Amino acid sequence: YSGYVNSVAFHPGGTFIAAGSTDSTLKIWDIRTNKLIQHYTQHTQAINDVSFHPGGNYIITASNDSTLKIFDLMEGKIFYTLHGHQVNIDPFFEISIQKRIRIQIWFQLNKKIY
């Protein structure tokens, strides 16, 4: 990384860890071998949060580039990009993914919860 790591998440199976950084990269590491297994550079600004889908095949990221990106880990490529939020996402941001593909997004701006 050339920046700070803003968010980490453990794979539901416990064998991988994902990290999103201020250098706009997402990296997936195998914690059994300490090897980098996937590296994504599709964001253009800092990644502030990462979360695995409970099934383990997808990961979602939130970035200051005003996008949420869903990555297909089995295919090793981006699956979908969600555009639209008009403000930068700050460190008080959280993504949670539930089994029915319901994505909940929580963030705090100017001490107000939206």
C-alpha positions as a printed Julia matrix, in Angstrom:
114×3 Matrix{Float64}:
   0.0     0.0     0.0
   1.07    3.55   -0.63
  -1.6     4.88    1.74
  -3.27    3.97    5.01
  -5.57    0.97    5.36
  -9.03    2.29    6.21
 -10.98   -0.94    6.53
 -10.43   -4.67    6.88
 -12.84   -7.6     6.77
 -12.49  -11.32    7.34
 -13.92  -13.74    4.79
 -16.83  -15.74    6.25
 -14.74  -18.91    5.89
 -11.96  -17.36    7.95
  -9.17  -17.97    5.43
  -8.97  -14.6     3.67
  -8.79  -10.98    4.72
  -9.69   -7.95    2.6
  -8.25   -4.48    3.08
  -9.31   -1.17    1.51
  -6.86    1.7     1.48
  -6.54    5.45    1.03
  -4.5     4.66   -2.12
  -7.84    3.45   -3.66
  -6.85   -0.23   -3.79
  -8.59   -3.34   -2.5
  -6.38   -6.28   -1.67
  -7.37   -9.81   -0.7
  -4.85  -11.87    1.28
  -4.74  -15.59    2.08
  -3.99  -15.61    5.81
  -2.81  -19.24    5.72
   0.04  -18.45    3.31
   0.38  -14.66    3.84
   0.11  -14.2     0.06
  -1.75  -11.57   -1.9
  -4.3   -13.4    -4.04
  -6.33  -10.54   -5.59
  -5.68   -6.84   -6.15
  -8.3    -4.41   -7.47
  -7.7    -0.85   -8.64
 -11.12    0.2    -9.97
 -11.72    2.95   -7.4
 -10.26    6.4    -8.07
 -10.25    7.67   -4.48
  -9.86    6.25   -0.97
 -11.77    3.11   -0.01
 -13.4     3.63    3.37
 -15.19    0.34    3.99
 -15.2    -3.26    2.81
 -17.59   -6.09    3.6
 -17.87   -9.7     2.4
 -21.19  -11.21    1.38
 -22.07  -13.98    3.87
 -21.66  -16.56    1.08
 -18.08  -15.4     0.57
 -18.15  -15.0    -3.22
 -18.64  -11.23   -3.31
 -17.2    -8.19   -1.57
 -18.56   -4.64   -1.58
 -16.48   -1.5    -1.17
 -17.4     2.11   -0.46
 -15.2     4.93   -1.69
 -14.78    8.69   -1.7
 -15.16    8.48   -5.5
 -18.95    8.39   -4.84
 -19.33    4.73   -5.73
 -20.03    1.42   -4.11
 -18.46   -1.46   -6.02
 -19.33   -5.13   -5.84
 -16.53   -7.51   -6.8
 -17.04  -11.14   -7.87
 -14.21  -12.96   -6.11
 -14.71  -16.2    -8.04
 -14.34  -14.42  -11.39
 -11.73  -11.98  -10.08
 -13.45   -8.92  -11.55
 -15.9    -6.16  -10.82
 -19.52   -7.29  -10.81
 -21.42   -4.01  -10.42
 -20.9    -0.34   -9.62
 -23.48    1.74   -7.75
 -23.23    5.47   -8.4
 -25.0     8.37   -6.89
 -24.13    9.53   -3.44
 -23.2    13.19   -3.67
 -20.89   13.45   -0.66
 -17.63   11.86    0.31
 -18.02    8.93    2.65
 -16.14    9.49    5.86
 -14.58    6.99    8.28
 -17.86    6.72   10.21
 -19.26    4.55    7.44
 -20.36    0.96    7.63
 -21.64   -1.55    5.11
 -23.35   -4.76    6.14
 -24.57   -7.43    3.78
 -27.23   -9.92    4.77
 -27.94  -13.32    3.25
 -30.84  -12.13    1.1
 -28.56   -9.73   -0.83
 -29.9    -6.82    1.2
 -27.28   -4.13    1.52
 -27.48   -1.74    4.44
 -25.41    1.41    4.31
 -24.85    3.59    7.35
 -22.85    6.78    7.44
 -22.46    9.84    9.6
 -21.96   13.34    8.23
 -21.71   16.47   10.32
 -22.8    14.49   13.4
 -26.13   13.58   11.82
 -27.16   10.02   11.0
 -28.81    9.58    7.59
